[in-house]
Each structure stands twice: as C-alpha cells, then as structure tokens.
Amino acid sequence: MRNDFHVHSNESDGQLSPELLIDLAIGKGISVIALCDHDTTAGVERFVKYGESRGIRAFSGIELSAQWKGGNCHLLGISVSDVYEPLESVLKKTRESRDRRNKLILDKLSDFGIDLTIGQLHNEAGGEVVARPHIASALLKMGYVTSFQEAFDKYLSREGLAYVDRFRLAPVEAVKLLREAGAFAALAHPAQLNLSNSGLFDFVVQLKDAGLQGIEVYAPNTSDKQISFYKEMADGLKLIHTGGSDFHGPAQGGRDIGYYQPDKLIPPISIPALGI
C-alpha cells in the first residue's frame, strides 16, 4: 500500500485542484491520501467525493499553525469534520488574521519600492487562503527577487524585512480542537520546531496529554538520524508513525506525492483509528 497523509491543494497554498491531486496520486500508484490544506476545509468535500469516484481512499484533513517561536509548529487533523462549528470558527478567524497580515506585509513591501496589490495576491492564490507563498510567487513573477527562497529569506521569513505575525492557537489547544472535530491528530514535520531531542520529547508528552495520536516521522527535510529518533520516541509514547510529502505542486522542486525525500517512498502506514 502506498500512501501520503499530507498534501495541499489550491484552496490554500498548493498549485493543483483537489481533483488533480487525486489524479496525480492514482498515477503514482497511491491508494490512501489526505488533503491537509492550511486553515481551510474548503476543498475536502470535493477531494473525498472525487477520490471515491476514482477508487482511492481520500481523507479530509487540515493543517493548523500553532503559536511557536524559533520555528514552525503545525498540527495535522486527518479525517476531520468540515461541519464542526468551533473548528470552522477558528479557521475563519485565522483566515481573517491572514488577510490583515497580508495587507500589513504589502504596506511594508511598499516601503522598499515594491508595488503589489491584494488583487494580485488573490489572482495568484485562486482559492480561499492567501498566504506568504502567494506573495513570494508574485514577487518572483514581477522580478523583485530571483527565486522563491529569496523572497522568504529577504522579506517573508520571521527575520525578513516585511514579516508580520498573525493569530494562532496554542499547540495544546490546537490538538484539543482537532480531536473535538473528530480528527486523528498528528504533529507535522517535527524538525521544523527546531528543538533538541529532549526538548522535543517533553513537548510531545504535553501534546499527547492533550490528545495527540501520531507523529509525522517521514517528512521532507528530515535526516535519517532524526527519523530514527522520531520512531523511537513515537514507539515509547505509543504514538502512530505517519508520513507525508507536504506536496504543494510541480513547481515545488524536490517534492513529489508519495515521497518524503526525492528518492524515498513514504512507507506503508497503519492508522487503526482511521481503519487503515
């Protein structure tokens, strides 16, 4: 069984529609997949229905960003309800915060002679969520930077000249909300937390006490040494190993559906809570 529990569509910062993601996954021989867009469930109904019509197990999912300093803390909810009002309320608040942040980023960019509009960003996004990757793409297209990475390094990262923060839940609250929404809750790409092994272990214990069920052991930009530690930690805490490509689209070099590294398939994953 080939699987991928972390892909993005153009309803957030991915490039492909939910339907095209399904078609691509089938072409890669994948039989189980989860759409985990940032801060929106807008594409999950189409994703699941089209997956059913094509004979692939397609799960509704979400990726929530939580409060964190010095890195990124993202929580995945797999098989999440898209009609759970408390979750949808938080997602709406998060998207509104993104919108305010985007305007402030554009104001900062204008101080450096960069002229971008909200309308351009919406055209770049094409979906419900307008995020920093869409700003980066617009900067690249207009010639203000020479690469997507330069846009983040110079302007959009936490250390960037135009960075603005936004609303996020605390990590424990994000886990609790996902569980309340009926989801299988997993910590995404733990390497992005930038924690020592002991610090990560203590943090994961806190999340488990809140209801965390899994760890994304197999994720891009994760070393074999890190994977070995994540496996050991997950097994010791009786958490499920998960894996995802964090695929956003063909323009995202080095990532492909079903692979956590360019030449390494995501291993078969068993998640009893999802009937897998």
C-alpha positions in Angstrom: 0.0 0.0 0.0 1.3 3.4 -1.0 0.1 6.4 0.9 0.6 10.1 1.6 -1.1 11.8 4.6 -0.1 15.4 3.9 -0.7 17.2 0.6 -2.0 20.7 -0.3 -4.4 22.0 -2.9 -5.0 25.4 -4.5 -7.6 26.0 -1.8 -4.7 27.1 0.4 -1.1 27.4 -0.9 -0.9 24.4 -3.3 -1.0 24.7 -7.0 -3.4 21.9 -8.0 -7.1 21.4 -7.5 -8.3 18.7 -5.2 -9.3 16.6 -8.2 -6.0 17.0 -9.9 -4.2 15.9 -6.7 -6.3 12.7 -6.8 -5.5 12.0 -10.5 -1.8 12.6 -9.8 -1.8 10.3 -6.8 -3.5 7.5 -8.7 -0.9 7.9 -11.5 1.8 7.4 -8.8 0.1 4.2 -7.5 -1.1 5.7 -4.3 -4.2 4.2 -2.7 -4.6 6.3 0.5 -4.2 10.1 0.7 -5.2 13.0 2.9 -5.7 16.6 1.9 -4.4 18.9 4.7 -4.8 22.4 3.5 -3.7 25.3 5.7 -6.6 26.8 7.7 -9.4 25.7 5.4 -11.6 22.7 4.7 -13.0 24.3 1.5 -11.6 21.5 -0.7 -12.1 18.4 1.4 -15.6 17.5 0.3 -14.6 17.6 -3.4 -11.4 15.7 -2.6 -13.2 12.9 -0.8 -16.0 12.6 -3.3 -13.8 12.5 -6.3 -11.5 10.1 -4.6 -14.4 7.7 -4.0 -15.3 8.0 -7.7 -11.8 7.1 -8.7 -11.4 4.2 -6.2 -8.9 5.8 -3.9 -9.2 6.3 -0.1 -9.2 10.1 0.2 -9.4 11.6 3.7 -10.5 15.1 4.7 -7.8 16.9 6.6 -6.5 20.2 7.9 -3.1 21.7 8.9 -3.2 24.2 11.8 -0.4 26.5 12.6 0.2 26.9 16.3 2.0 29.6 18.3 5.7 29.0 18.2 9.0 30.9 18.4 12.1 29.9 16.5 10.5 27.6 14.0 7.1 26.2 12.9 4.6 24.2 14.9 2.0 22.6 12.7 -0.7 20.1 13.7 -2.4 17.8 11.2 -6.0 16.6 11.6 -6.8 13.7 9.4 -10.5 12.7 8.8 -11.6 16.0 10.3 -15.2 17.1 10.2 -15.8 20.1 7.9 -19.0 21.0 9.6 -17.8 21.2 13.2 -18.7 24.8 14.0 -16.0 25.5 16.7 -13.3 24.5 14.2 -14.8 26.4 11.3 -15.0 29.5 13.6 -11.3 29.2 14.4 -10.4 28.7 10.8 -12.4 31.8 9.8 -10.6 33.8 12.5 -7.3 32.5 11.2 -8.1 33.4 7.6 -9.2 36.9 8.6 -5.9 37.3 10.6 -4.0 36.2 7.4 -5.9 38.8 5.4 -4.9 41.6 7.9 -1.4 40.3 7.9 -1.2 40.3 4.1 -2.2 44.0 3.9 0.4 44.9 6.5 3.1 42.9 4.6 2.2 44.8 1.4 2.5 48.1 3.3 6.0 47.1 4.4 7.0 46.0 1.0 5.9 49.3 -0.4 8.4 51.0 1.8 11.1 49.1 -0.2 9.6 50.3 -3.5 7.7 47.0 -4.2 4.2 47.6 -5.6 1.9 44.6 -5.0 -1.9 44.7 -4.6 -4.3 42.4 -2.7 -6.0 41.7 -6.1 -2.7 40.3 -7.5 -2.4 38.0 -4.5 -5.9 36.7 -4.9 -5.2 36.0 -8.6 -2.0 34.2 -7.5 -3.9 32.1 -4.9 -7.1 31.2 -6.8 -8.5 29.7 -3.6 -9.8 30.6 -0.2 -6.5 31.2 1.6 -4.0 33.8 0.6 -0.6 33.1 2.3 3.0 34.1 2.2 3.9 31.6 -0.6 1.5 33.5 -2.9 3.3 36.8 -2.0 6.6 35.0 -2.8 5.3 33.8 -6.1 4.1 37.3 -7.0 7.5 38.8 -6.0 9.2 36.3 -8.2 7.0 36.8 -11.2 7.4 40.6 -11.0 11.2 40.3 -10.9 11.7 41.7 -7.4 13.5 38.5 -6.4 15.3 35.9 -8.4 13.9 32.9 -6.5 11.1 31.8 -4.3 13.5 31.1 -1.5 15.0 34.6 -1.8 11.5 36.1 -1.3 11.2 34.3 2.0 14.8 34.9 3.1 14.8 38.6 2.4 11.2 39.6 3.0 8.8 37.0 4.4 10.5 34.8 6.9 10.4 35.6 10.6 13.7 37.5 10.1 12.5 39.1 6.9 12.2 42.8 6.3 8.4 42.6 5.7 7.4 39.9 8.2 4.2 40.3 10.2 2.8 37.8 12.7 -0.8 36.6 12.8 -3.3 34.8 15.1 -2.5 31.2 16.0 -3.8 28.8 18.7 -1.6 27.4 21.4 -0.3 23.9 20.4 -2.3 22.1 23.1 -5.5 24.0 22.2 -4.9 23.1 18.5 -4.7 19.4 19.4 -7.8 19.5 21.6 -9.8 21.3 18.8 -8.8 18.7 16.2 -9.8 15.8 18.5 -13.1 17.5 19.2 -13.6 17.8 15.5 -13.3 14.0 15.2 -9.8 14.1 13.6 -6.8 11.9 14.1 -4.3 14.5 15.4 -0.6 14.3 14.5 2.4 16.6 14.9 3.6 17.6 11.4 7.3 17.7 10.4 8.7 17.9 13.9 12.1 19.0 12.6 10.7 22.4 11.9 10.2 23.0 15.7 14.0 23.4 16.0 14.1 21.7 19.3 16.7 19.4 20.9 15.7 15.7 21.2 15.0 16.2 24.9 13.0 19.4 24.3 11.0 17.7 21.5 10.3 14.7 23.8 9.0 16.9 26.6 6.8 18.9 24.1 5.3 15.8 22.5 4.4 14.5 26.0 2.5 17.7 26.6 0.7 17.2 23.3 -0.1 13.6 24.0 -1.7 14.6 27.3 -3.9 16.9 25.2 -4.9 14.1 22.8 -2.1 13.8 20.2 -2.2 10.4 18.4 0.6 10.5 15.9 3.9 12.0 14.8 4.8 12.7 11.1 8.0 10.6 11.3 8.5 10.7 7.5 8.6 14.3 6.2 10.7 16.4 3.8 14.0 17.8 5.1 14.2 15.2 7.8 17.5 13.3 8.3 17.8 9.6 8.8 19.1 10.3 12.3 16.0 12.4 13.1 13.7 9.7 11.7 15.3 7.1 13.9 14.7 9.3 17.0 11.1 10.1 16.0 10.4 6.4 15.6 11.9 5.6 19.0 10.0 8.5 20.6 6.7 7.5 19.0 7.0 3.9 20.0 7.9 4.8 23.6 4.9 7.1 23.8 2.6 4.7 21.9 2.0 7.2 19.1 1.4 6.3 15.5 4.0 6.9 12.8 2.6 9.0 9.9 4.2 10.3 6.8 3.6 12.9 4.2 5.2 14.6 1.2 3.9 18.1 2.2 3.3 18.4 -1.6 2.3 21.8 -2.9 2.7 21.4 -6.6 5.0 20.7 -9.5 6.9 24.0 -9.1 8.0 22.9 -5.6 11.3 21.4 -6.5 12.3 18.1 -4.9 8.9 17.0 -3.6 6.5 14.6 -5.1 3.3 12.9 -3.9 4.1 9.7 -2.1 7.8 10.6 -1.3 9.2 12.1 1.8 12.6 12.6 0.1 13.2 12.8 -3.7 14.2 9.1 -3.8 12.4 7.7 -0.7 8.8 6.5 -0.7 6.7 7.1 2.3 6.5 3.6 3.9 3.1 1.9 4.3 1.3 3.5 7.3 -1.2 1.8 9.6 -3.6 4.0 11.4 -6.2 1.8 13.2 -8.3 4.9 14.3 -8.9 5.5 10.5 -9.5 1.9 9.6 -6.2 1.7 7.8 
